[in-house]
Amino acid sequence: MIYDVSFLAILIFIVFVALVLGLSFYFGRKTKSASGYYAAGGTIHWGVNGIAFAGDYLSAASFLGICGMIAFSG
């Protein structure tokens, strides 16, 4: 029984990795210039990008901080 579960987990992981690599190569071949690798072709203003980055970082930091506080304090 344990063999079946671990085999299934490894199979799902391999399928996921293959899917991500396949999508990466597919979309990598479609890109014609360096600007194609940037979000929205590099047209997003640096201030907006900074605010998005800060929001992502702060939400992750607060979530991890709450988890750590609960784990430490109970």
PDB file of N, CA, C, O and CB in Angstrom:
ATOM      1  N   MET A   1       0.821  -1.197   0.000  1.00  0.00           N
ATOM      2  CA  MET A   1       0.000   0.000   0.000  1.00  0.00           C
ATOM      3  C   MET A   1       0.864   1.259   0.000  1.00  0.00           C
ATOM      4  O   MET A   1       0.589   2.194  -0.752  1.00  0.00           O
ATOM      5  CB  MET A   1      -0.933  -0.001   1.205  1.00  0.00           C
ATOM      6  N   ILE A   2       1.897   1.295   0.828  1.00  0.00           N
ATOM      7  CA  ILE A   2       2.778   2.465   0.877  1.00  0.00           C
ATOM      8  C   ILE A   2       3.510   2.622  -0.446  1.00  0.00           C
ATOM      9  O   ILE A   2       3.740   3.743  -0.901  1.00  0.00           O
ATOM     10  CB  ILE A   2       3.789   2.344   2.037  1.00  0.00           C
ATOM     11  N   TYR A   3       3.876   1.507  -1.064  1.00  0.00           N
ATOM     12  CA  TYR A   3       4.558   1.556  -2.352  1.00  0.00           C
ATOM     13  C   TYR A   3       3.684   2.257  -3.390  1.00  0.00           C
ATOM     14  O   TYR A   3       4.186   3.050  -4.186  1.00  0.00           O
ATOM     15  CB  TYR A   3       4.921   0.137  -2.826  1.00  0.00           C
ATOM     16  N   ASP A   4       2.396   1.976  -3.387  1.00  0.00           N
ATOM     17  CA  ASP A   4       1.491   2.567  -4.363  1.00  0.00           C
ATOM     18  C   ASP A   4       1.371   4.078  -4.182  1.00  0.00           C
ATOM     19  O   ASP A   4       1.329   4.820  -5.164  1.00  0.00           O
ATOM     20  CB  ASP A   4       0.119   1.921  -4.259  1.00  0.00           C
ATOM     21  N   VAL A   5       1.317   4.534  -2.938  1.00  0.00           N
ATOM     22  CA  VAL A   5       1.169   5.960  -2.667  1.00  0.00           C
ATOM     23  C   VAL A   5       2.431   6.715  -3.070  1.00  0.00           C
ATOM     24  O   VAL A   5       2.344   7.773  -3.693  1.00  0.00           O
ATOM     25  CB  VAL A   5       0.857   6.197  -1.181  1.00  0.00           C
ATOM     26  N   SER A   6       3.603   6.182  -2.723  1.00  0.00           N
ATOM     27  CA  SER A   6       4.839   6.876  -3.069  1.00  0.00           C
ATOM     28  C   SER A   6       5.058   6.856  -4.583  1.00  0.00           C
ATOM     29  O   SER A   6       5.550   7.832  -5.148  1.00  0.00           O
ATOM     30  CB  SER A   6       6.039   6.235  -2.345  1.00  0.00           C
ATOM     31  N   PHE A   7       4.698   5.758  -5.241  1.00  0.00           N
ATOM     32  CA  PHE A   7       4.815   5.698  -6.694  1.00  0.00           C
ATOM     33  C   PHE A   7       3.917   6.725  -7.352  1.00  0.00           C
ATOM     34  O   PHE A   7       4.318   7.382  -8.312  1.00  0.00           O
ATOM     35  CB  PHE A   7       4.475   4.302  -7.201  1.00  0.00           C
ATOM     36  N   LEU A   8       2.702   6.866  -6.841  1.00  0.00           N
ATOM     37  CA  LEU A   8       1.770   7.848  -7.386  1.00  0.00           C
ATOM     38  C   LEU A   8       2.287   9.267  -7.181  1.00  0.00           C
ATOM     39  O   LEU A   8       2.165  10.104  -8.075  1.00  0.00           O
ATOM     40  CB  LEU A   8       0.393   7.691  -6.741  1.00  0.00           C
ATOM     41  N   ALA A   9       2.860   9.543  -6.018  1.00  0.00           N
ATOM     42  CA  ALA A   9       3.401  10.877  -5.747  1.00  0.00           C
ATOM     43  C   ALA A   9       4.557  11.189  -6.687  1.00  0.00           C
ATOM     44  O   ALA A   9       4.648  12.298  -7.212  1.00  0.00           O
ATOM     45  CB  ALA A   9       3.863  10.988  -4.285  1.00  0.00           C
ATOM     46  N   ILE A  10       5.434  10.226  -6.901  1.00  0.00           N
ATOM     47  CA  ILE A  10       6.567  10.439  -7.814  1.00  0.00           C
ATOM     48  C   ILE A  10       6.063  10.618  -9.237  1.00  0.00           C
ATOM     49  O   ILE A  10       6.575  11.462  -9.972  1.00  0.00           O
ATOM     50  CB  ILE A  10       7.565   9.255  -7.744  1.00  0.00           C
ATOM     51  N   LEU A  11       5.072   9.841  -9.634  1.00  0.00           N
ATOM     52  CA  LEU A  11       4.509   9.962 -10.979  1.00  0.00           C
ATOM     53  C   LEU A  11       3.887  11.342 -11.196  1.00  0.00           C
ATOM     54  O   LEU A  11       4.099  11.961 -12.238  1.00  0.00           O
ATOM     55  CB  LEU A  11       3.460   8.869 -11.217  1.00  0.00           C
ATOM     56  N   ILE A  12       3.125  11.821 -10.220  1.00  0.00           N
ATOM     57  CA  ILE A  12       2.514  13.153 -10.326  1.00  0.00           C
ATOM     58  C   ILE A  12       3.599  14.219 -10.406  1.00  0.00           C
ATOM     59  O   ILE A  12       3.473  15.165 -11.184  1.00  0.00           O
ATOM     60  CB  ILE A  12       1.578  13.429  -9.120  1.00  0.00           C
ATOM     61  N   PHE A  13       4.658  14.083  -9.621  1.00  0.00           N
ATOM     62  CA  PHE A  13       5.758  15.044  -9.662  1.00  0.00           C
ATOM     63  C   PHE A  13       6.432  15.052 -11.034  1.00  0.00           C
ATOM     64  O   PHE A  13       6.706  16.123 -11.575  1.00  0.00           O
ATOM     65  CB  PHE A  13       6.787  14.721  -8.572  1.00  0.00           C
ATOM     66  N   ILE A  14       6.699  13.892 -11.598  1.00  0.00           N
ATOM     67  CA  ILE A  14       7.346  13.804 -12.912  1.00  0.00           C
ATOM     68  C   ILE A  14       6.455  14.399 -13.993  1.00  0.00           C
ATOM     69  O   ILE A  14       6.946  15.095 -14.881  1.00  0.00           O
ATOM     70  CB  ILE A  14       7.685  12.343 -13.252  1.00  0.00           C
ATOM     71  N   VAL A  15       5.153  14.136 -13.932  1.00  0.00           N
ATOM     72  CA  VAL A  15       4.219  14.708 -14.910  1.00  0.00           C
ATOM     73  C   VAL A  15       4.196  16.236 -14.781  1.00  0.00           C
ATOM     74  O   VAL A  15       4.178  16.942 -15.789  1.00  0.00           O
ATOM     75  CB  VAL A  15       2.787  14.124 -14.711  1.00  0.00           C
ATOM     76  N   PHE A  16       4.197  16.742 -13.559  1.00  0.00           N
ATOM     77  CA  PHE A  16       4.188  18.187 -13.343  1.00  0.00           C
ATOM     78  C   PHE A  16       5.461  18.830 -13.894  1.00  0.00           C
ATOM     79  O   PHE A  16       5.392  19.859 -14.567  1.00  0.00           O
ATOM     80  CB  PHE A  16       4.040  18.503 -11.845  1.00  0.00           C
ATOM     81  N   VAL A  17       6.617  18.234 -13.616  1.00  0.00           N
ATOM     82  CA  VAL A  17       7.884  18.774 -14.112  1.00  0.00           C
ATOM     83  C   VAL A  17       7.906  18.743 -15.634  1.00  0.00           C
ATOM     84  O   VAL A  17       8.338  19.708 -16.265  1.00  0.00           O
ATOM     85  CB  VAL A  17       9.080  17.980 -13.541  1.00  0.00           C
ATOM     86  N   ALA A  18       7.450  17.652 -16.228  1.00  0.00           N
ATOM     87  CA  ALA A  18       7.417  17.555 -17.688  1.00  0.00           C
ATOM     88  C   ALA A  18       6.491  18.611 -18.290  1.00  0.00           C
ATOM     89  O   ALA A  18       6.807  19.198 -19.325  1.00  0.00           O
ATOM     90  CB  ALA A  18       6.966  16.154 -18.119  1.00  0.00           C
ATOM     91  N   LEU A  19       5.359  18.851 -17.649  1.00  0.00           N
ATOM     92  CA  LEU A  19       4.425  19.868 -18.137  1.00  0.00           C
ATOM     93  C   LEU A  19       5.048  21.261 -18.070  1.00  0.00           C
ATOM     94  O   LEU A  19       4.940  22.035 -19.021  1.00  0.00           O
ATOM     95  CB  LEU A  19       3.122  19.833 -17.323  1.00  0.00           C
ATOM     96  N   VAL A  20       5.694  21.583 -16.960  1.00  0.00           N
ATOM     97  CA  VAL A  20       6.324  22.901 -16.820  1.00  0.00           C
ATOM     98  C   VAL A  20       7.450  23.076 -17.834  1.00  0.00           C
ATOM     99  O   VAL A  20       7.564  24.135 -18.451  1.00  0.00           O
ATOM    100  CB  VAL A  20       6.867  23.090 -15.392  1.00  0.00           C
ATOM    101  N   LEU A  21       8.281  22.050 -18.013  1.00  0.00           N
ATOM    102  CA  LEU A  21       9.361  22.145 -19.001  1.00  0.00           C
ATOM    103  C   LEU A  21       8.803  22.267 -20.416  1.00  0.00           C
ATOM    104  O   LEU A  21       9.322  23.038 -21.224  1.00  0.00           O
ATOM    105  CB  LEU A  21      10.283  20.922 -18.905  1.00  0.00           C
ATOM    106  N   GLY A  22       7.755  21.514 -20.716  1.00  0.00           N
ATOM    107  CA  GLY A  22       7.147  21.609 -22.038  1.00  0.00           C
ATOM    108  C   GLY A  22       6.597  22.997 -22.319  1.00  0.00           C
ATOM    109  O   GLY A  22       6.813  23.545 -23.400  1.00  0.00           O
ATOM    110  N   LEU A  23       5.888  23.570 -21.354  1.00  0.00           N
ATOM    111  CA  LEU A  23       5.368  24.927 -21.524  1.00  0.00           C
ATOM    112  C   LEU A  23       6.505  25.945 -21.651  1.00  0.00           C
ATOM    113  O   LEU A  23       6.409  26.887 -22.439  1.00  0.00           O
ATOM    114  CB  LEU A  23       4.457  25.300 -20.345  1.00  0.00           C
ATOM    115  N   SER A  24       7.566  25.761 -20.889  1.00  0.00           N
ATOM    116  CA  SER A  24       8.698  26.691 -20.949  1.00  0.00           C
ATOM    117  C   SER A  24       9.340  26.682 -22.326  1.00  0.00           C
ATOM    118  O   SER A  24       9.617  27.740 -22.891  1.00  0.00           O
ATOM    119  CB  SER A  24       9.741  26.338 -19.884  1.00  0.00           C
ATOM    120  N   PHE A  25       9.577  25.496 -22.869  1.00  0.00           N
ATOM    121  CA  PHE A  25      10.179  25.422 -24.201  1.00  0.00           C
ATOM    122  C   PHE A  25       9.230  25.940 -25.278  1.00  0.00           C
ATOM    123  O   PHE A  25       9.667  26.596 -26.223  1.00  0.00           O
ATOM    124  CB  PHE A  25      10.587  23.985 -24.517  1.00  0.00           C
ATOM    125  N   TYR A  26       7.945  25.653 -25.145  1.00  0.00           N
ATOM    126  CA  TYR A  26       6.970  26.109 -26.130  1.00  0.00           C
ATOM    127  C   TYR A  26       6.911  27.638 -26.177  1.00  0.00           C
ATOM    128  O   TYR A  26       7.026  28.238 -27.245  1.00  0.00           O
ATOM    129  CB  TYR A  26       5.583  25.534 -25.810  1.00  0.00           C
ATOM    130  N   PHE A  27       6.731  28.259 -25.010  1.00  0.00           N
ATOM    131  CA  PHE A  27       6.632  29.713 -24.991  1.00  0.00           C
ATOM    132  C   PHE A  27       7.981  30.384 -25.218  1.00  0.00           C
ATOM    133  O   PHE A  27       8.031  31.517 -25.698  1.00  0.00           O
ATOM    134  CB  PHE A  27       6.046  30.175 -23.675  1.00  0.00           C
ATOM    135  N   GLY A  28       9.070  29.707 -24.884  1.00  0.00           N
ATOM    136  CA  GLY A  28      10.394  30.248 -25.169  1.00  0.00           C
ATOM    137  C   GLY A  28      10.657  30.357 -26.667  1.00  0.00           C
ATOM    138  O   GLY A  28      11.296  31.307 -27.119  1.00  0.00           O
ATOM    139  N   ARG A  29      10.167  29.389 -27.438  1.00  0.00           N
ATOM    140  CA  ARG A  29      10.332  29.443 -28.893  1.00  0.00           C
ATOM    141  C   ARG A  29       9.449  30.508 -29.537  1.00  0.00           C
ATOM    142  O   ARG A  29       9.781  31.014 -30.609  1.00  0.00           O
ATOM    143  CB  ARG A  29      10.020  28.086 -29.501  1.00  0.00           C
ATOM    144  N   LYS A  30       8.338  30.854 -28.905  1.00  0.00           N
ATOM    145  CA  LYS A  30       7.444  31.868 -29.465  1.00  0.00           C
ATOM    146  C   LYS A  30       7.957  33.289 -29.259  1.00  0.00           C
ATOM    147  O   LYS A  30       7.508  34.208 -29.945  1.00  0.00           O
ATOM    148  CB  LYS A  30       6.073  31.735 -28.851  1.00  0.00           C
ATOM    149  N   THR A  31       8.885  33.486 -28.331  1.00  0.00           N
ATOM    150  CA  THR A  31       9.380  34.820 -28.024  1.00  0.00           C
ATOM    151  C   THR A  31      10.340  35.277 -29.118  1.00  0.00           C
ATOM    152  O   THR A  31      11.268  34.555 -29.484  1.00  0.00           O
ATOM    153  CB  THR A  31      10.074  34.843 -26.642  1.00  0.00           C
ATOM    154  N   LYS A  32      10.111  36.475 -29.633  1.00  0.00           N
ATOM    155  CA  LYS A  32      10.922  36.986 -30.739  1.00  0.00           C
ATOM    156  C   LYS A  32      12.001  37.966 -30.300  1.00  0.00           C
ATOM    157  O   LYS A  32      13.010  38.121 -30.988  1.00  0.00           O
ATOM    158  CB  LYS A  32      10.036  37.649 -31.746  1.00  0.00           C
ATOM    159  N   SER A  33      11.803  38.637 -29.155  1.00  0.00           N
ATOM    160  CA  SER A  33      12.792  39.614 -28.699  1.00  0.00           C
ATOM    161  C   SER A  33      12.949  39.515 -27.182  1.00  0.00           C
ATOM    162  O   SER A  33      12.193  38.810 -26.515  1.00  0.00           O
ATOM    163  CB  SER A  33      12.380  41.056 -29.113  1.00  0.00           C
ATOM    164  N   ALA A  34      13.924  40.218 -26.657  1.00  0.00           N
ATOM    165  CA  ALA A  34      14.178  40.187 -25.217  1.00  0.00           C
ATOM    166  C   ALA A  34      13.016  40.784 -24.429  1.00  0.00           C
ATOM    167  O   ALA A  34      12.753  40.350 -23.307  1.00  0.00           O
ATOM    168  CB  ALA A  34      15.466  40.937 -24.892  1.00  0.00           C
ATOM    169  N   SER A  35      12.326  41.757 -24.985  1.00  0.00           N
ATOM    170  CA  SER A  35      11.210  42.375 -24.256  1.00  0.00           C
ATOM    171  C   SER A  35      10.054  41.404 -24.057  1.00  0.00           C
ATOM    172  O   SER A  35       9.210  41.619 -23.188  1.00  0.00           O
ATOM    173  CB  SER A  35      10.717  43.614 -24.999  1.00  0.00           C
ATOM    174  N   GLY A  36      10.005  40.349 -24.844  1.00  0.00           N
ATOM    175  CA  GLY A  36       8.956  39.358 -24.696  1.00  0.00           C
ATOM    176  C   GLY A  36       9.059  38.563 -23.408  1.00  0.00           C
ATOM    177  O   GLY A  36       8.085  37.945 -22.979  1.00  0.00           O
ATOM    178  N   TYR A  37      10.224  38.573 -22.792  1.00  0.00           N
ATOM    179  CA  TYR A  37      10.395  37.843 -21.541  1.00  0.00           C
ATOM    180  C   TYR A  37       9.868  38.620 -20.337  1.00  0.00           C
ATOM    181  O   TYR A  37       9.655  38.040 -19.273  1.00  0.00           O
ATOM    182  CB  TYR A  37      11.856  37.511 -21.334  1.00  0.00           C
ATOM    183  N   TYR A  38       9.659  39.913 -20.495  1.00  0.00           N
ATOM    184  CA  TYR A  38       9.176  40.736 -19.388  1.00  0.00           C
ATOM    185  C   TYR A  38       7.649  40.744 -19.366  1.00  0.00           C
ATOM    186  O   TYR A  38       7.007  40.569 -20.402  1.00  0.00           O
ATOM    187  CB  TYR A  38       9.721  42.177 -19.501  1.00  0.00           C
ATOM    188  N   ALA A  39       7.076  40.946 -18.191  1.00  0.00           N
ATOM    189  CA  ALA A  39       5.626  41.033 -18.077  1.00  0.00           C
ATOM    190  C   ALA A  39       5.126  42.233 -18.876  1.00  0.00           C
ATOM    191  O   ALA A  39       5.680  43.327 -18.773  1.00  0.00           O
ATOM    192  CB  ALA A  39       5.193  41.142 -16.592  1.00  0.00           C
ATOM    193  N   ALA A  40       4.098  42.030 -19.657  1.00  0.00           N
ATOM    194  CA  ALA A  40       3.492  43.070 -20.501  1.00  0.00           C
ATOM    195  C   ALA A  40       4.505  43.699 -21.446  1.00  0.00           C
ATOM    196  O   ALA A  40       4.382  44.872 -21.798  1.00  0.00           O
ATOM    197  CB  ALA A  40       2.864  44.152 -19.635  1.00  0.00           C
ATOM    198  N   GLY A  41       5.498  42.930 -21.856  1.00  0.00           N
ATOM    199  CA  GLY A  41       6.499  43.445 -22.788  1.00  0.00           C
ATOM    200  C   GLY A  41       7.372  44.534 -22.203  1.00  0.00           C
ATOM    201  O   GLY A  41       7.974  45.303 -22.952  1.00  0.00           O
ATOM    202  N   GLY A  42       7.458  44.623 -20.894  1.00  0.00           N
ATOM    203  CA  GLY A  42       8.289  45.633 -20.240  1.00  0.00           C
ATOM    204  C   GLY A  42       7.648  47.006 -20.182  1.00  0.00           C
ATOM    205  O   GLY A  42       8.347  47.991 -19.943  1.00  0.00           O
ATOM    206  N   THR A  43       6.344  47.106 -20.391  1.00  0.00           N
ATOM    207  CA  THR A  43       5.687  48.408 -20.421  1.00  0.00           C
ATOM    208  C   THR A  43       5.130  48.834 -19.065  1.00  0.00           C
ATOM    209  O   THR A  43       4.581  49.929 -18.945  1.00  0.00           O
ATOM    210  CB  THR A  43       4.577  48.390 -21.430  1.00  0.00           C
ATOM    211  N   ILE A  44       5.262  47.986 -18.039  1.00  0.00           N
ATOM    212  CA  ILE A  44       4.761  48.338 -16.716  1.00  0.00           C
ATOM    213  C   ILE A  44       5.745  49.304 -16.055  1.00  0.00           C
ATOM    214  O   ILE A  44       6.951  49.055 -16.047  1.00  0.00           O
ATOM    215  CB  ILE A  44       4.554  47.065 -15.840  1.00  0.00           C
ATOM    216  N   HIS A  45       5.236  50.399 -15.504  1.00  0.00           N
ATOM    217  CA  HIS A  45       6.068  51.415 -14.869  1.00  0.00           C
ATOM    218  C   HIS A  45       6.781  50.823 -13.657  1.00  0.00           C
ATOM    219  O   HIS A  45       6.233  49.956 -12.976  1.00  0.00           O
ATOM    220  CB  HIS A  45       5.219  52.636 -14.455  1.00  0.00           C
ATOM    221  N   TRP A  46       7.990  51.284 -13.388  1.00  0.00           N
ATOM    222  CA  TRP A  46       8.776  50.724 -12.290  1.00  0.00           C
ATOM    223  C   TRP A  46       8.104  50.938 -10.937  1.00  0.00           C
ATOM    224  O   TRP A  46       8.253  50.107 -10.042  1.00  0.00           O
ATOM    225  CB  TRP A  46      10.165  51.340 -12.277  1.00  0.00           C
ATOM    226  N   GLY A  47       7.368  52.035 -10.773  1.00  0.00           N
ATOM    227  CA  GLY A  47       6.686  52.286  -9.501  1.00  0.00           C
ATOM    228  C   GLY A  47       5.578  51.282  -9.234  1.00  0.00           C
ATOM    229  O   GLY A  47       5.423  50.788  -8.117  1.00  0.00           O
ATOM    230  N   VAL A  48       4.811  50.987 -10.273  1.00  0.00           N
ATOM    231  CA  VAL A  48       3.733  50.002 -10.136  1.00  0.00           C
ATOM    232  C   VAL A  48       4.323  48.621  -9.849  1.00  0.00           C
ATOM    233  O   VAL A  48       3.801  47.874  -9.022  1.00  0.00           O
ATOM    234  CB  VAL A  48       2.855  49.962 -11.419  1.00  0.00           C
ATOM    235  N   ASN A  49       5.402  48.295 -10.531  1.00  0.00           N
ATOM    236  CA  ASN A  49       6.052  47.011 -10.305  1.00  0.00           C
ATOM    237  C   ASN A  49       6.604  46.935  -8.882  1.00  0.00           C
ATOM    238  O   ASN A  49       6.526  45.881  -8.252  1.00  0.00           O
ATOM    239  CB  ASN A  49       7.178  46.788 -11.329  1.00  0.00           C
ATOM    240  N   GLY A  50       7.154  48.022  -8.369  1.00  0.00           N
ATOM    241  CA  GLY A  50       7.667  48.052  -7.007  1.00  0.00           C
ATOM    242  C   GLY A  50       6.571  47.873  -5.974  1.00  0.00           C
ATOM    243  O   GLY A  50       6.757  47.176  -4.977  1.00  0.00           O
ATOM    244  N   ILE A  51       5.430  48.501  -6.211  1.00  0.00           N
ATOM    245  CA  ILE A  51       4.297  48.348  -5.289  1.00  0.00           C
ATOM    246  C   ILE A  51       3.800  46.905  -5.300  1.00  0.00           C
ATOM    247  O   ILE A  51       3.484  46.356  -4.244  1.00  0.00           O
ATOM    248  CB  ILE A  51       3.145  49.316  -5.667  1.00  0.00           C
ATOM    249  N   ALA A  52       3.726  46.285  -6.468  1.00  0.00           N
ATOM    250  CA  ALA A  52       3.297  44.889  -6.555  1.00  0.00           C
ATOM    251  C   ALA A  52       4.286  43.972  -5.840  1.00  0.00           C
ATOM    252  O   ALA A  52       3.888  43.044  -5.136  1.00  0.00           O
ATOM    253  CB  ALA A  52       3.148  44.464  -8.025  1.00  0.00           C
ATOM    254  N   PHE A  53       5.566  44.238  -6.027  1.00  0.00           N
ATOM    255  CA  PHE A  53       6.598  43.433  -5.363  1.00  0.00           C
ATOM    256  C   PHE A  53       6.516  43.596  -3.854  1.00  0.00           C
ATOM    257  O   PHE A  53       6.600  42.612  -3.119  1.00  0.00           O
ATOM    258  CB  PHE A  53       8.001  43.827  -5.862  1.00  0.00           C
ATOM    259  N   ALA A  54       6.354  44.817  -3.387  1.00  0.00           N
ATOM    260  CA  ALA A  54       6.258  45.076  -1.946  1.00  0.00           C
ATOM    261  C   ALA A  54       5.016  44.411  -1.356  1.00  0.00           C
ATOM    262  O   ALA A  54       5.083  43.841  -0.267  1.00  0.00           O
ATOM    263  CB  ALA A  54       6.227  46.592  -1.670  1.00  0.00           C
ATOM    264  N   GLY A  55       3.900  44.474  -2.047  1.00  0.00           N
ATOM    265  CA  GLY A  55       2.682  43.830  -1.568  1.00  0.00           C
ATOM    266  C   GLY A  55       2.841  42.325  -1.470  1.00  0.00           C
ATOM    267  O   GLY A  55       2.374  41.708  -0.513  1.00  0.00           O
ATOM    268  N   ASP A  56       3.496  41.733  -2.454  1.00  0.00           N
ATOM    269  CA  ASP A  56       3.743  40.295  -2.430  1.00  0.00           C
ATOM    270  C   ASP A  56       4.657  39.930  -1.266  1.00  0.00           C
ATOM    271  O   ASP A  56       4.385  38.974  -0.541  1.00  0.00           O
ATOM    272  CB  ASP A  56       4.359  39.829  -3.758  1.00  0.00           C
ATOM    273  N   TYR A  57       5.724  40.675  -1.085  1.00  0.00           N
ATOM    274  CA  TYR A  57       6.681  40.393  -0.018  1.00  0.00           C
ATOM    275  C   TYR A  57       6.036  40.589   1.356  1.00  0.00           C
ATOM    276  O   TYR A  57       6.205  39.758   2.249  1.00  0.00           O
ATOM    277  CB  TYR A  57       7.920  41.294  -0.159  1.00  0.00           C
ATOM    278  N   LEU A  58       5.299  41.685   1.521  1.00  0.00           N
ATOM    279  CA  LEU A  58       4.716  41.967   2.831  1.00  0.00           C
ATOM    280  C   LEU A  58       3.635  40.962   3.202  1.00  0.00           C
ATOM    281  O   LEU A  58       3.518  40.592   4.370  1.00  0.00           O
ATOM    282  CB  LEU A  58       4.141  43.369   2.855  1.00  0.00           C
ATOM    283  N   SER A  59       2.843  40.512   2.233  1.00  0.00           N
ATOM    284  CA  SER A  59       1.812  39.534   2.566  1.00  0.00           C
ATOM    285  C   SER A  59       2.442  38.197   2.937  1.00  0.00           C
ATOM    286  O   SER A  59       1.977  37.528   3.860  1.00  0.00           O
ATOM    287  CB  SER A  59       0.838  39.356   1.390  1.00  0.00           C
ATOM    288  N   ALA A  60       3.500  37.799   2.225  1.00  0.00           N
ATOM    289  CA  ALA A  60       4.179  36.551   2.563  1.00  0.00           C
ATOM    290  C   ALA A  60       4.869  36.660   3.914  1.00  0.00           C
ATOM    291  O   ALA A  60       4.835  35.721   4.709  1.00  0.00           O
ATOM    292  CB  ALA A  60       5.196  36.180   1.480  1.00  0.00           C
ATOM    293  N   ALA A  61       5.493  37.800   4.175  1.00  0.00           N
ATOM    294  CA  ALA A  61       6.189  37.983   5.449  1.00  0.00           C
ATOM    295  C   ALA A  61       5.209  37.986   6.613  1.00  0.00           C
ATOM    296  O   ALA A  61       5.492  37.404   7.661  1.00  0.00           O
ATOM    297  CB  ALA A  61       6.991  39.284   5.439  1.00  0.00           C
ATOM    298  N   SER A  62       4.064  38.631   6.442  1.00  0.00           N
ATOM    299  CA  SER A  62       3.094  38.646   7.536  1.00  0.00           C
ATOM    300  C   SER A  62       2.505  37.258   7.764  1.00  0.00           C
ATOM    301  O   SER A  62       2.277  36.864   8.907  1.00  0.00           O
ATOM    302  CB  SER A  62       1.975  39.651   7.245  1.00  0.00           C
ATOM    303  N   PHE A  63       2.258  36.516   6.687  1.00  0.00           N
ATOM    304  CA  PHE A  63       1.730  35.160   6.836  1.00  0.00           C
ATOM    305  C   PHE A  63       2.733  34.278   7.568  1.00  0.00           C
ATOM    306  O   PHE A  63       2.364  33.555   8.492  1.00  0.00           O
ATOM    307  CB  PHE A  63       1.388  34.554   5.461  1.00  0.00           C
ATOM    308  N   LEU A  64       3.997  34.331   7.163  1.00  0.00           N
ATOM    309  CA  LEU A  64       5.012  33.513   7.822  1.00  0.00           C
ATOM    310  C   LEU A  64       5.251  33.974   9.252  1.00  0.00           C
ATOM    311  O   LEU A  64       5.529  33.158  10.130  1.00  0.00           O
ATOM    312  CB  LEU A  64       6.318  33.554   7.037  1.00  0.00           C
ATOM    313  N   GLY A  65       5.145  35.262   9.486  1.00  0.00           N
ATOM    314  CA  GLY A  65       5.310  35.777  10.838  1.00  0.00           C
ATOM    315  C   GLY A  65       4.215  35.302  11.776  1.00  0.00           C
ATOM    316  O   GLY A  65       4.477  34.952  12.926  1.00  0.00           O
ATOM    317  N   ILE A  66       2.985  35.292  11.276  1.00  0.00           N
ATOM    318  CA  ILE A  66       1.864  34.801  12.086  1.00  0.00           C
ATOM    319  C   ILE A  66       2.046  33.304  12.374  1.00  0.00           C
ATOM    320  O   ILE A  66       1.835  32.854  13.500  1.00  0.00           O
ATOM    321  CB  ILE A  66       0.504  35.057  11.359  1.00  0.00           C
ATOM    322  N   CYS A  67       2.438  32.540  11.353  1.00  0.00           N
ATOM    323  CA  CYS A  67       2.660  31.106  11.563  1.00  0.00           C
ATOM    324  C   CYS A  67       3.764  30.861  12.577  1.00  0.00           C
ATOM    325  O   CYS A  67       3.646  29.988  13.436  1.00  0.00           O
ATOM    326  CB  CYS A  67       3.007  30.419  10.243  1.00  0.00           C
ATOM    327  N   GLY A  68       4.832  31.630  12.476  1.00  0.00           N
ATOM    328  CA  GLY A  68       5.937  31.495  13.431  1.00  0.00           C
ATOM    329  C   GLY A  68       5.524  31.882  14.833  1.00  0.00           C
ATOM    330  O   GLY A  68       5.911  31.226  15.800  1.00  0.00           O
ATOM    331  N   MET A  69       4.740  32.939  14.953  1.00  0.00           N
ATOM    332  CA  MET A  69       4.288  33.381  16.262  1.00  0.00           C
ATOM    333  C   MET A  69       3.378  32.324  16.906  1.00  0.00           C
ATOM    334  O   MET A  69       3.483  32.052  18.102  1.00  0.00           O
ATOM    335  CB  MET A  69       3.550  34.728  16.143  1.00  0.00           C
ATOM    336  N   ILE A  70       2.495  31.740  16.108  1.00  0.00           N
ATOM    337  CA  ILE A  70       1.609  30.702  16.637  1.00  0.00           C
ATOM    338  C   ILE A  70       2.417  29.470  17.046  1.00  0.00           C
ATOM    339  O   ILE A  70       2.156  28.863  18.084  1.00  0.00           O
ATOM    340  CB  ILE A  70       0.537  30.318  15.593  1.00  0.00           C
ATOM    341  N   ALA A  71       3.405  29.107  16.217  1.00  0.00           N
ATOM    342  CA  ALA A  71       4.228  27.931  16.539  1.00  0.00           C
ATOM    343  C   ALA A  71       5.060  28.169  17.786  1.00  0.00           C
ATOM    344  O   ALA A  71       5.262  27.255  18.586  1.00  0.00           O
ATOM    345  CB  ALA A  71       5.145  27.578  15.364  1.00  0.00           C
ATOM    346  N   PHE A  72       5.546  29.403  17.957  1.00  0.00           N
ATOM    347  CA  PHE A  72       6.402  29.711  19.107  1.00  0.00           C
ATOM    348  C   PHE A  72       5.592  29.929  20.384  1.00  0.00           C
ATOM    349  O   PHE A  72       5.958  29.440  21.453  1.00  0.00           O
ATOM    350  CB  PHE A  72       7.243  30.949  18.815  1.00  0.00           C
ATOM    351  N   SER A  73       4.495  30.664  20.261  1.00  0.00           N
ATOM    352  CA  SER A  73       3.717  31.043  21.444  1.00  0.00           C
ATOM    353  C   SER A  73       2.583  30.065  21.764  1.00  0.00           C
ATOM    354  O   SER A  73       2.165  29.946  22.916  1.00  0.00           O
ATOM    355  CB  SER A  73       3.144  32.423  21.250  1.00  0.00           C
ATOM    356  N   GLY A  74       2.102  29.384  20.763  1.00  0.00           N
ATOM    357  CA  GLY A  74       1.030  28.422  21.016  1.00  0.00           C
ATOM    358  C   GLY A  74      -0.349  28.955  20.835  1.00  0.00           C
ATOM    359  O   GLY A  74      -1.322  28.226  21.024  1.00  0.00           O
TER     360      GLY A  74
END
